[in-house]
Amino acid sequence: DTEVTQTPKHLVMGMTNKKSLKCEQHMGHRAMYWYKQKAKKPPELMFVYSYEKLSINESVPSRFSPECPNSSLLNLHLHALQPEDSALYLCASSHSPRVRLTGELFFGEGSRLTVL
Amino acid sequence: RKEVEQDPGPFNVPEGATVAFNCTYSNSASQSFFWYRQDCRKEPKLLMSVYSSGNEDGRFTAQLNRASQYISLLIRDSKLSDSATYLCVVSPHGSGNTGKLIFGQGTTLQVKP
């Protein structure tokens, strides 16, 4: 079982709804990530938090709003999404932001989002 | 041109076969390279790092050719449990890219009895 826990596992929402995805890790990792993955496509980086500060935003639309309340938690707030935003949203963590040294991201099982 | 390119496959091979996957990357300044494995409807997991000197882990061998900007993964004596999608991953150069890993499309392997 993965040590990165994501909730909910499945979410269906309308275009006018506001919802949040949650991610938690207790490995003491200091970097956390949100990736988006569509069917038969690779994971695409959305956001990187380094020591609880947003360090990378890959030009993600503002209808996605990340939040890192503490070093163990990462949220993704969703508002006014479009059907094309339907995807698997993967949270990941790494021991440090210098992930290029080890390449090791620990992924959660993902939250599968459907926007109607 | 995509930053990381892989042949999506699928590669269908019998048990015991040797299979090789290739990957090319566009940015010559890329710093680090990895192979991840993703099982169907599961999260990606790190398989191994890739070094210029080569890296071997049991039946798996990874190679990097910086001059050709090319990465490979060789799997010997394929097992049914090797069936998965193999993702080539590149870490771009630059302090502004700290924390950034770029995933290739993945190559799907199906090992058959």
Boltz contact constraints between the chains, C-beta under 6 A:
constraints:
  - contact:
      token1: [A, 31]
      token2: [B, 99]
      max_distance: 6.0
  - contact:
      token1: [A, 42]
      token2: [B, 103]
      max_distance: 6.0
  - contact:
      token1: [A, 42]
      token2: [B, 104]
      max_distance: 6.0
  - contact:
      token1: [A, 42]
      token2: [B, 105]
      max_distance: 6.0
  - contact:
      token1: [A, 42]
      token2: [B, 106]
      max_distance: 6.0
  - contact:
      token1: [A, 43]
      token2: [B, 103]
      max_distance: 6.0
  - contact:
      token1: [A, 48]
      token2: [B, 99]
      max_distance: 6.0
  - contact:
      token1: [A, 50]
      token2: [B, 99]
      max_distance: 6.0
  - contact:
      token1: [A, 56]
      token2: [B, 99]
      max_distance: 6.0
  - contact:
      token1: [A, 97]
      token2: [B, 98]
      max_distance: 6.0
  - contact:
      token1: [A, 97]
      token2: [B, 99]
      max_distance: 6.0
  - contact:
      token1: [A, 99]
      token2: [B, 99]
      max_distance: 6.0
  - contact:
      token1: [A, 100]
      token2: [B, 31]
      max_distance: 6.0
  - contact:
      token1: [A, 100]
      token2: [B, 32]
      max_distance: 6.0
  - contact:
      token1: [A, 100]
      token2: [B, 91]
      max_distance: 6.0
  - contact:
      token1: [A, 103]
      token2: [B, 34]
      max_distance: 6.0
  - contact:
      token1: [A, 103]
      token2: [B, 46]
      max_distance: 6.0
  - contact:
      token1: [A, 103]
      token2: [B, 49]
      max_distance: 6.0
  - contact:
      token1: [A, 104]
      token2: [B, 46]
      max_distance: 6.0
  - contact:
      token1: [A, 107]
      token2: [B, 43]
      max_distance: 6.0
  - contact:
      token1: [A, 107]
      token2: [B, 44]
      max_distance: 6.0
  - contact:
      token1: [A, 109]
      token2: [B, 43]
      max_distance: 6.0
